[in-house]
Amino acid sequence: MTVTEKPVASVLQRGAVIPAHPLALTAERRLDERRQRALTRYYLAAGAGGIAVGVHTTQFAIRRPDIGLLRPVLELVAEAIDHEERPGGLAEGRATFRIAGSIGRTHQAVAEARLAADLGYHAVLLGLGALPDASDDDLIEHCSAVAEVIPIVGFYLQRAVGGRPLSRAFWTRFAAIPQVVAIKVAPFDRYATLDVVHGLAASGRSAEVALLTGNDDSIVHDLLAKYPVSTPSGPTTLRIRSGLLGQWAVWTRQAVALLSRVRALDDDPGTGVPVDLLDVAVRLTDANAALFDPTHGFAGSIAGIHEVLRRQGLLAGIWCLDPDEGLSPGQAAEIDRVCAAYPELTDDDFVAEHLDEWLR
């Protein structure tokens, strides 16, 4: 099934929770296949509409020749999704939107796109961090080369973790590439987020290209906001209807419930935003700060996600491929604090109920 076929395309149009899939490792820092599958099962059981793998949360080092985990991990996740979409599976009757990460200069990005296409992924999330000084013309040429292989999801990554500034004009040209199906908006910057929205509107493809929030510091606001814009066919309103987030790699069941609640507001335009949703927005941002570790330049972001999953029993430890990568000083205490302060954000009971089933 290609991304342009129903029902996969409808996943993006109606909105979905798309977790950025972590990497499950043993204490020897080898792939833990059982727990890698268990994570995928967890996301599908929680109601995720898509899964992104081979992205930052999966650890970019899986691509290193001495590690060689890119293909095995992509294969494992794809096989787990296939298994759970069968009759009687956790995702029976659903079409899970499958996204693989694609990074590097053009040769590498195209090769990774081909691998994703061969393994049945619907699109790649295309990172541009390897091209920090490229002109817009060069960037569009790069993106178009990858798009010839597989549909692409654009990625505006925050500069604090390797992103580069991208203009409104760039996003207009990018969105005009016919194979672009979505843009992950993750600059952690309200002005830059508006650049993506207005750039997409100017492309004339706002009805075809979905906007996904990647702003982990502003998830609820992004999902609630309405963006009045001018398009080639007249004024309209754009929405960010779903998200592709590292934050949604944990407490995924509650993320699905949150998105469902926000989307239900669309069915009654006369209903205002409940005040308690704004309270949820503040709590979720506070919780994300504990997990993503902005205090230390996001150094503990992957380990923070692992720590929550370890506490729930989904991971055996917080090991990363880099032995020096772990929780930052004080981060564990911050995770303790937000878990105690905001138990309504967690899904510990849901995980505990099904953990043995997912680990089989």
N, C-alpha and C positions, 0 to 999 in steps of 0.2 A: 504494500500500500504506500503510495506517495503522499507527501504532505498536502498536496492539492486535492486529494480525494476526501470525500466524506467517509467516516465521521471525524477523521483526524483534524481536518481544518477547523471544524466547529469547536474543538477543544480550545483553540486560541481565541476564537471569536466570543465564546461565552465566558471565558475566564477560567483559570485553573491555578491550583497550587502546584508549583514545580520545584521540588527540593533539589539543591545541589548535592549530589551524592558523595558522601565521604568514602575514604579508603579504609577497609578493615585489615589490620595487620596483626600478626602474632608477635610475641615478645622478641622473636628473632628478626622482626621486620620483614617477614615474608607474607604474601597474600593469604589471608584467612578466608578461604572460599565459603565456608559455612556461614560465617558472620556477614560476609559480603552479600550473600543471597538473602540472609535474614533482614538486612537493612532494606533491600529492595522490596521484600515482602511487607515489611512494616509500612513503607511509603504507600504501597498499593492498597493495603488494608485500611490505612488512614484516609484514603480517598483522593490521593494525589492524582492530578490529571496528566502529569508528565514527570519525567525524570531527566536531569542533566548530569552527565558523567564525563570524566576526563577534563573537568573544569578546575578552578582554583581549589575548591574544597576537596577534590579528589587527589590533590597534590600534583603539580606540574612535573615533579621529578619522576613520575611513572614513565615518562618518555625517555629518560636517560638510557643509553644502550646497555649499561651495566646493570640496570634494574629491569627494563624490558617488560613493564606491566601494562602498557597502554592497550594492546590488543587483548590480552587475557581479561582485563577488567571490563572493557567494552563488551566482549563476548559473554562474560558471566552475567552482566546486568541484562543484556538483551535476551539471553536464554531464560533468565528468571522471569522477565516480563512475559515472554512467550508462554511460559509454563502457567503463569497466573492469569493470562487472558483466555486460557482454554475453558471449556465447560466445567463448572465446578471450582474454578480458580478464584483467587481473591479479587481479580479484576475482570471477571466474566462479563461479557457484553460491553466492555469499555475499550476504547482505543487510546492507549497511553502514548502521549506525545514524547518521542524519544529524541533527545538532543545530546550530541557529543561535542566536546570541546575541540576547537581547532586553533592552533597558535603557530607562531613562528613566521619567518619570511615566506614568500609565496611558495617556494618548492615544498617546504615542510607543511604549510597549511593545506595545500592541495593534496599532498599525500595522506594527511590525516583525514581530509574530507572523503577521499576515496575509500579509506578503511571504514569510516562510518557508514558510507553508502553500502558497501559490501556487506556490512553486518546488520543492515536493515534499519538504521537510524533515519529519522525523518528530516533532520536538519542538523547543522553545526552552529554552535555559538562561536562566533569569529572574533578572537581577541586581536588587537592591533598593537599591543605593547612592544612587539619586536620591530616596529616601524616608527620610532619616536620622532624622527625628523623628516619623514616622507611628506611630500606635498599632497594636497587633496587629489590631484590627478593621479599620482602614484597609488594613493590609498584606494581610489575607485578601481583602478586597474587590478590591484591585488584582490579586492573583494569580488570583482567580476570573474576573475580566474577561478576562485573557489566556488562561486555560484554556478559555474558551468558544470560542476560535479554533483552538487547537492544544494537544496535550499538553505538559506543562511538566516541566522538571527544576529542582528547587530549588537554591539556591546560597547556602551559608554562606561568605562571603568574609571573609578576615582583615581586621582593622581597620586594619592598617598600610598597606593599599593601597585604602582607601575602603569597607571593609565596616562593618557596624553590628552591635551585639549583638542576638541573637535567642534568645528563651527556649525552654526545653523545651516549655512550653505552646504557643508559636507553632508549633513543628514538629509537634506533635500535630494542631493544627487545619489546618496546611498539608497534611500527608500525607493528611488525610481528604478533601481535594478529589479527586473521582473521576478527574480527568484528570492527576493527578500520577503520573509513571511512575518518577521517580528523584530523588535528592537528591545533589548534589555537596557533599561535606563538606570545606571548605577554610578553617577558621578558624585553622589552625596553632596549635591549642590543644587539649590532650587533654580538658580539662573540657568545652569547648564541643562537641567531637566526641561525647562521651558524651551531651550534651543532645540532639543530633540522633538518636542511636541510640535512646535511651529515649523521645523524643518520637514517633518513628516506631512503636515497639512499642506505645505507648499508643493510637495511632490505630486499631489493629486491621488495618492494611493492610501489615504487614511482608512478607507473601508476594507482594504485588503491586508494591511500590515498592522499586526497587533502590538500594543505597547505593554511591556512587562516591567513591573518595578523590580529593581535590584538595589534600591536605596534602603538598606537594612535599618537605617536610622530614621526612616520616615514611611514605614510600610502602610500604616492605616491612612495617613493623610493622602498618600499617593492613590490608594484604592478609592477613597471617597471623593477626590477632587474632580471637578468638571472644568475642562479647558476650552473656553470660547476662542475659536480661531477663524481666520479667513482662509478659504481654500479656493482653487481655481474655479470651482462651481458655486461658490458663495459661502456665507458664514455657516459654521456648524460647531458642534461641541465634541471634543475628543475625550476619551476616558482611558485610564490604565486599568484594565480589567483583571489582570492576574499578575503573578510574580514568579521570578526565578531567583531564589534566595538561599544563601547559606543558612540564614536564620530558620528557614523552613525545613532544614535537615534535622531539626529537633522539634519536639512538641507538634508534630505534623498534624495530628488529629485535631488539635485546637486551631491550627492555622486553617484547616479546611472549614471548620465551623465558623471562624471569623470571616473568611471570604464569602461563605454562603450568606451570612448575615448582611454583609455589605452589599452583595449583589441583589439581595431581596429588596433593598431600598429602591432599586431601579424600577421595580414593578409598581411602585406607588410614588410617582414624582412629587406629589403634594406633601409627602412625609419628610419632615426635616431630619437632620442627622441627630440621633439620640446623643445626649450629652455624655452618657457613659462610654460611648465609642471613643470620644476624645480622651477619656480617662484611660481606656485600653491603649490608645496610641502612646501615651506617656509611659505607661508601664512596660509596654513592649520595647520601646526604645531604651529604657533603663535596663531591661533584661538583656537586650542585644549588646549594650555596652559591656556588661559582665562577660558575655560569651566572646565578643569580637575584640576586646582589649584595645580600644582606641587610646587609652592612657599610655600604652607602650607601642604606639604606631602599628597596631593590629598584629603584633608579633605572635600573640597567643590565639589568634582567631580560629585556626584549625583545631588546635588542642582544646580550646574551649568547647567547641562542638563535640569533640570526642569525649570530653569529660562528662557532659550530660548523657551521652549515649552509653558511656561506661557505667554510670550510676544506675541507669535503667537496665543494664545487663545485655544490651545489644552489642556492645563492644567489650572485649576482654581487657583492654587497656587503652591508653591515650597515645600509643606509640605513633610517631610520624617517621617517614623515610629518612629524614634528617635527624640523627640522634640528639642534636642540640636544640631541636624544636620541641617546645612544651609549654606548659602554663607559665605565665609571667608572675613575678612576685605579687602576692595579694589577690591573684585572679580567682583561685579556688574559694577564698573567703567571699569574694563578690558573687560568685555563682551560688554559694550557700545563701547569701543574703536575698538575692532576687527569687530563688526558688521558695524560700520561706515567706517572702513578702507577697508574691504573686502566684499562689498555687493554681489559680484559675487559668494561667497560661500554659500549664504543663499537661502532659497526658500520661503520667506515670502509671495510673491505674489501668488504662487501656493497654499499655505495653506489658505490664505485669500479667494481665489476663491472657495475652496471646503469645508471650515470648517463647514458651516451649514449642508451640506450633511452628513459629517462624524459624526456629533453630533446628528443626528436624531436617 
